[in-house]
């Protein structure tokens, strides 16, 4: 382990982890209190964006966003992004000026502060044993409240930057809700925090927002094709940035 690597490791353990824990407790508490009078979760999302910005600023991660002009601010979307790092969540929350909700496993809702925030502010917490139970109803509610969904269709973080196969579940949600899919290419986040490594490094991340894909003419039989089309746009975006 060279000197710079040791510095970043100790910086992560002694400074970043305590700082992120403090941000999570403080802003999670504010979010929970806000849910007592704001059932939409919009104030909670403002807390989440503040949390994300604090984390990136403390870490030294700069986010450069392009393509937001392709979106209609009055619409709801399902944003589908590649997944390279645990930092992708604060990155997209900072980059996208939308009321965002995520899909997460139901057990995450029991995690203090973070999970409580997700449960109280309208995120889609899915019971893996009954994945379809209530999800479409919740999705319809999100669209009705002018919220958007951010999904990582690979299902897990990439260890080497290769974009994996996109799973079809989130695309079915988009079809049923009648909202467009927006491919998102995230480049550079893998080097901020590699999968399986307890060390965070500063750096620059590029986020490209691609043209929305209309889902109103897509049938459920074509979901696999839609997922591959979306993945192709994401991969092409990463190649262009490289």
C-alpha positions in Angstrom: 0.0 0.0 0.0 1.6 3.3 -1.1 1.5 6.5 0.8 -1.4 8.0 -1.1 -3.5 4.9 -0.7 -2.8 4.8 3.0 -3.8 8.5 3.3 -7.2 7.9 1.5 -7.8 4.8 3.6 -7.2 6.6 6.9 -9.2 9.6 5.6 -12.1 7.3 4.9 -12.1 5.6 8.3 -11.3 8.5 10.5 -13.1 11.4 8.7 -15.5 10.4 5.9 -17.3 7.5 7.7 -18.0 9.6 10.8 -19.0 12.6 8.7 -21.4 10.6 6.5 -22.9 9.0 9.7 -23.4 12.4 11.2 -25.1 13.7 8.0 -27.3 10.6 7.9 -28.5 11.0 11.5 -29.1 14.7 11.4 -30.8 14.9 8.0 -32.6 11.6 8.6 -34.1 13.1 11.8 -35.2 16.2 10.0 -36.7 14.1 7.2 -38.6 12.0 9.7 -40.0 15.0 11.5 -41.0 16.6 8.2 -43.0 13.4 7.4 -45.4 14.2 10.3 -46.8 17.1 8.3 -45.7 16.4 4.7 -47.1 13.0 3.6 -45.8 13.5 0.0 -42.2 13.1 1.1 -41.1 16.2 -0.9 -39.5 17.9 2.1 -37.8 14.6 2.9 -36.4 14.5 -0.6 -34.9 18.0 -0.1 -33.2 16.5 3.0 -31.9 13.6 0.8 -30.5 16.0 -1.8 -28.8 18.0 0.9 -27.4 14.8 2.4 -26.1 13.8 -1.1 -24.5 17.2 -1.7 -22.8 17.2 1.8 -21.3 13.7 1.1 -20.0 14.7 -2.3 -18.5 18.0 -1.1 -16.9 16.3 1.9 -15.4 13.5 -0.2 -14.2 15.9 -3.0 -16.4 14.5 -5.7 -17.4 16.9 -8.5 -20.4 16.0 -10.7 -20.7 17.3 -14.3 -24.2 16.9 -15.8 -25.2 17.2 -19.4 -28.5 16.6 -21.2 -31.0 17.9 -18.7 -32.4 20.1 -21.5 -33.8 16.9 -23.1 -36.3 16.6 -20.2 -39.7 18.1 -19.6 -39.8 19.4 -16.0 -43.5 18.9 -15.8 -43.3 15.1 -16.5 -42.5 12.0 -14.4 -39.8 9.6 -15.6 -38.1 6.3 -14.8 -34.4 7.1 -14.8 -32.4 3.9 -15.6 -28.6 4.2 -14.9 -25.6 2.0 -14.9 -24.3 1.1 -11.5 -20.5 1.3 -10.6 -20.3 2.6 -7.0 -22.3 3.0 -3.8 -21.7 6.7 -4.5 -24.1 6.5 -7.5 -27.1 7.3 -5.3 -25.8 10.6 -3.9 -24.5 11.4 -7.4 -27.9 11.0 -9.1 -29.7 12.8 -6.3 -27.4 15.7 -6.8 -27.4 15.7 -10.6 -31.2 15.3 -11.3 -33.4 18.2 -10.2 -36.5 15.9 -9.8 -38.5 14.5 -6.9 -36.7 11.1 -7.0 -37.7 7.8 -5.3 -35.8 4.6 -5.4 -36.6 0.9 -5.5 -35.1 -1.0 -2.5 -35.6 -4.3 -0.7 -38.1 -4.1 2.1 -35.5 -5.1 4.8 -33.6 -1.8 4.1 -36.6 0.0 5.6 -35.6 -1.2 9.1 -32.1 0.4 8.9 -32.0 3.3 11.4 -32.4 6.8 9.9 -31.7 5.8 6.3 -34.3 3.1 6.1 -36.8 5.0 8.2 -36.4 7.9 5.8 -37.1 5.6 2.8 -40.2 4.1 4.4 -41.7 7.5 5.5 -41.0 9.5 2.3 -42.6 7.2 -0.3 -39.8 5.1 -1.8 -40.7 1.7 -3.3 -39.7 -0.9 -0.7 -40.2 -4.3 -2.3 -40.8 -7.6 -0.4 -38.5 -10.0 -2.3 -40.9 -12.9 -1.4 -43.8 -11.1 -3.0 -42.2 -8.7 -5.5 -45.4 -7.7 -7.2 -47.4 -7.0 -4.1 -48.5 -3.4 -4.1 -45.6 -2.1 -6.3 -47.8 -1.1 -9.3 -50.2 0.7 -7.0 -47.3 2.6 -5.4 -45.8 3.4 -8.8 -49.2 4.9 -9.9 -49.2 7.0 -6.7 -45.7 8.3 -7.4 -46.7 9.4 -10.9 -49.8 11.0 -9.6 -47.7 13.0 -7.1 -45.3 14.1 -9.9 -42.5 12.0 -8.6 -39.9 10.1 -10.7 -38.1 6.8 -10.1 -34.4 6.1 -10.3 -33.4 2.5 -10.9 -30.2 0.6 -11.5 -31.4 -2.3 -13.7 -28.2 -4.3 -13.5 -29.2 -5.1 -9.9 -25.7 -4.9 -8.5 -22.6 -2.7 -8.8 -20.1 -3.5 -11.6 -16.7 -4.6 -10.3 -14.8 -3.6 -13.5 -17.0 -0.9 -15.1 -18.6 -3.3 -17.6 -22.4 -2.6 -17.9 -24.2 -5.8 -17.1 -27.5 -7.1 -18.4 -30.5 -4.9 -17.6 -33.2 -6.8 -15.7 -36.8 -6.2 -16.9 -38.7 -5.5 -13.7 -38.3 -1.8 -13.6 -39.2 -1.5 -17.3 -42.5 -3.3 -16.6 -43.2 -0.6 -13.9 -42.6 2.1 -16.5 -44.9 0.4 -19.0 -47.7 0.0 -16.5 -47.4 3.6 -15.3 -47.1 4.9 -18.9 -44.0 7.0 -18.2 -40.9 7.4 -20.4 -37.6 5.7 -19.6 -34.6 8.0 -19.5 -31.2 6.3 -19.9 -28.5 7.7 -17.7 -24.8 7.1 -18.2 -22.6 7.6 -15.1 -18.8 7.6 -15.8 -16.1 7.9 -13.2 -17.9 6.9 -10.0 -16.2 3.5 -9.9 -12.9 5.1 -9.1 -14.4 7.1 -6.2 -15.2 3.9 -4.3 -14.5 0.5 -5.8 -16.8 -2.4 -5.1 -15.6 -4.3 -2.0 -13.0 -1.6 -1.0 -13.2 0.4 2.1 -11.6 3.5 0.7 -13.0 6.6 -0.9 -11.1 8.9 -3.3 -11.9 12.4 -4.6 -12.6 12.7 -8.3 -14.8 13.9 -11.1 -18.0 12.1 -12.3 -19.8 12.7 -15.6 -23.5 12.1 -15.8 -25.2 12.1 -19.2 -29.0 12.3 -19.5 -30.1 10.8 -22.7 -33.3 11.3 -24.8 -36.4 9.8 -23.1 -37.8 6.6 -24.6 -41.5 6.6 -25.0 -43.2 3.5 -23.5 -46.8 4.1 -24.5 -46.5 2.0 -27.7 -44.4 -0.8 -26.0 -46.1 -4.1 -25.1 -45.1 -6.3 -22.2 -43.9 -8.9 -24.7 -41.3 -6.3 -25.8 -40.0 -5.5 -22.3 -36.7 -7.5 -22.9 -36.2 -5.5 -26.1 -36.8 -2.2 -24.3 -34.3 -3.2 -21.6 -31.6 -4.0 -24.2 -32.3 -0.8 -26.1 -31.9 1.3 -22.9 -28.7 -0.6 -22.0 -27.4 0.1 -25.5 -28.0 3.9 -25.1 -26.2 3.8 -21.7 -23.2 1.9 -23.0 -22.9 4.2 -26.1 -23.0 7.2 -23.8 -20.1 5.8 -21.7 -18.1 5.0 -24.8 -18.6 8.6 -26.0 -17.4 10.0 -22.7 -14.4 7.7 -22.7 
